[in-house]
Amino acid sequence: MTQPSSNPIGKIVINAMIVLTLLLIGVVLVWAFALRDKNENPDASNQPAAAPTPTFELTPGLTAYDYLTAGNEFFEQRDYEAALAQYQRAIMLEPTNVTAVFRQALTYGRLEQYDAALEGYTQVMVLDPQYDTAFSNRCEILNVLSRYAEALQDCMRAIGLDPANYTAWQERGWADHRLGNVQQAVFDFTQAIGINPDNDTAYATRCNTYRVLGEYDKALADCNTALDLDPDDDWTYAARCALYDDLEQYELSLADCDRAIELNPERAWAYIGRGNYYGNQEDYLRAVDEYSTAIRLDPDYVAAYDNRCWAYIRLHNERLGIEDCQRAVELNPNYTSAHVNLCWAYYRLDEYAEALPNCNRALELEPDNLSALMNRGWSQSFLNELDAAQGDFQRVLALQPDYYRAYYGLGWVEEKRGNLDSALENYRIYVNAVGESNADEWAIERIAELENR
């Protein structure tokens, strides 16, 4: 009897099934091991992958000290990449060498690799919890990253370890200033100056803090001292530019901002000052250009958006102004000036219901803000909320009796109520105080019409 011929197709099917079975077994095993790892470390899937440890060829006979010394030489030459490589070689030989780990973190900071710098300083603190400079340097990095509350804690820790740590006082002053603790910032900078009276930075930053406090004589003295110590410090020129702007010494302000930009074309703050100069000269287009340059250099610069918003409103381009002020509020919801300008922009567009929430928010942040009170008063008057409007105008006069435009608002409220004699009296107070050449034309028209009624 002849045997049936073999079936090649059947063999192929059987082999394929075997391969598929083996693949399925492999998948199950991989899944099982993965599940085991996750159960052992349930947060593993949410943790970032560890940064790869750099590896370098080591020269036989050289010690960690040799590499550390070479790294310091490169660091002094500002060749930070080469310095970093030497420090990393030292750490390969001695992973617990706290000086090498510290220098590596310092170099990461110079290279603006801030996350790596933070991690490095944290490693130093693990190796030596009493290393005060690691805390003050980490405070400095956190300030650069605008993490001021964390910076404050690190600087306080550094000061606790070494009350004579200059950097800790200086950086704590900066953190306090940015957190609104302005008086405390003055104290911090004064401590830094006491430790190192020849360092211009503390004088420059205290100058700016005194300016915020309105103590202009002290501010000017500090800025001048800082420039005596370092005549080419662009930040100090930018600070004194802002100070002269506050003092309404506009030509001096422009000269300092020009000098700051000459020294450092990337100093965004100086363009803000120059924009303010042109704004005060009513050259709003040039002001917009300067503020735009500041935004290009620093896309998250709140004041630049707010000031450009103001300039756009002056140019009767309220919609662009609103976009800029909304961006400022996104970056800093507590930026009073942006809310004031939003209120003003909506008021000028006759969108009074939109104006009110922004005025209200500005007054929550700064209850005595005259511009917010005036704009809210006018918006409420056009919404026929006359008692509220009257209250705002009267509040302005209580805060500043010579703010005569508030009488204009009171006159409008009285006219809407039908109290024409009272309206005329308030209009006259306003126009007589500021002069007809400076008064609003509509107020003069109202006087003429009410006198001839």
C-alpha positions, 0 to 999 in steps of 0.5 A, a space after each residue: 500500500 502506498 503511503 499518502 504524500 506529506 502535506 507541506 501546507 499543514 507543516 507550515 501552519 503547525 510551525 506558525 502556531 508554535 512560533 505564535 505560542 512562543 511569542 505569546 509566552 514571551 509577552 506574558 513573561 515581560 508583562 509579569 516582570 513589569 507588573 512585579 517591578 511596578 508592585 515593588 515601586 508603584 511610583 516608578 512609572 511617574 518618575 523621570 528617568 535618571 540622567 545618564 552618568 557621564 563616563 570619561 577616560 581616566 589618566 592612570 596615576 591622576 587623583 581626584 585632587 588632580 582633576 579638581 585642581 584642573 577643573 578650578 583652572 578651567 573655571 577661572 578661565 571661564 571655560 566651564 565645559 572643560 571645567 565640568 568635565 574635570 569635576 566629573 572625572 574627580 567625582 568618578 574617582 571619589 563620588 563623595 568628594 563634597 568639594 568636587 560635587 559643589 564645584 560641579 553644581 557651581 559650574 552647572 549654574 554658570 552654564 545656566 543648566 539650573 535643574 542640574 545645579 539644583 540637583 548638585 547642591 542638593 547632593 552637597 547638602 546630603 554629603 554635608 548638611 552644614 555646607 552653608 554655601 550650598 544653601 545660599 547658592 541654591 537660594 540664588 538659583 531658585 531666585 533666578 527661576 522665580 521660586 522666591 518662597 523656596 529661595 527664602 527658606 534656603 537663604 535663611 538656612 544658610 544664614 543660620 549656619 553662617 551669619 556672615 554669608 554675604 550671598 545669603 543676605 543678598 539673595 534673601 533680600 532679592 527674594 523678600 523684595 520679589 515677595 513684597 517684603 520690601 522693608 525686610 529686603 532693605 534690612 537684608 541688603 543692609 546686612 549684606 553691605 555690612 559684610 562686604 561694603 565694597 560689593 556694588 550689587 547690594 547697593 544697587 538692589 537696595 537702591 531699587 528697593 528704596 525706590 519702590 518705598 518712595 525713599 528717593 534720596 536714599 535710593 539715589 545715594 545707593 545707586 551712585 555708590 554702586 556706580 562708583 564701585 562699578 562704573 560699567 554695571 548695566 543693571 545699576 544704570 537701569 535701576 537709576 533710569 527707573 528712579 529718575 523716571 519716578 523723579 520726573 527727571 526724564 532726560 537723566 532717565 533716558 541717558 541712564 537707560 541708553 547707557 545700560 543698553 550700550 553696556 548690555 543690549 539684552 537688558 530688557 528693563 532698560 527698554 522699559 525705562 526708555 519706553 517710559 521716557 517716550 511715553 512721557 513725551 507722548 511719543 507713544 509709537 516709539 514707546 510701543 517699539 521699546 516695550 516690544 523689544 523688552 517683550 522680545 528679550 523677555 517674553 514673560 515680562 509682565 511690566 512690558 505687556 502692561 506698559 505696552 497696553 497703556 501705550 496702545 490705549 493712548 494710541 486709541 487702539 484699545 483692543 490691542 491694549 486689552 490683549 496685552 493687559 490680559 497677557 500681563 494678568 495671565 502672568 501675574 493675576 495680582 498685577 494691579 496696574 494691568 487691572 487698572 488699564 483693563 478697566 480704563 480700556 473697557 471704559 473708553 470702549 463704552 463697555 462699562 460692564 466689562 470695565 467694572 470687574 477689572 476696576 474692582 479687582 484693582 481696588 481689592 489689590 490696592 484700595 486707594 488706587 486713584 485711577 481705579 476709583 475714577 474709572 470705576 466711578 465713571 463706569 458706574 455713572 454711565 450704568 446709572 449706579 449714581 450713589 456708587 459713582 458719587 462714593 468713588 469720586 468722593 473717596 478720590 477727593 478724600 485721598 487727594 483733595 487736589 485731584 480736581 477731575 473728581 469734581 468733574 465726575 461729581 458734576 456729571 452725577 449731579 446732572 444725571 440726578 437733575 441737580 443742575 445747580 450742584 452740577 454747575 458748581 462742581 464743573 466750575 470747581 474743576 475747570 477753574 482749578 485746572 484752567 480752561 486750556 487743560 480742562 475737558 472740552 465737554 466740561 466747558 460745554 456743560 458749563 455754558 449750557 447750564 449757565 444759559 438754561 
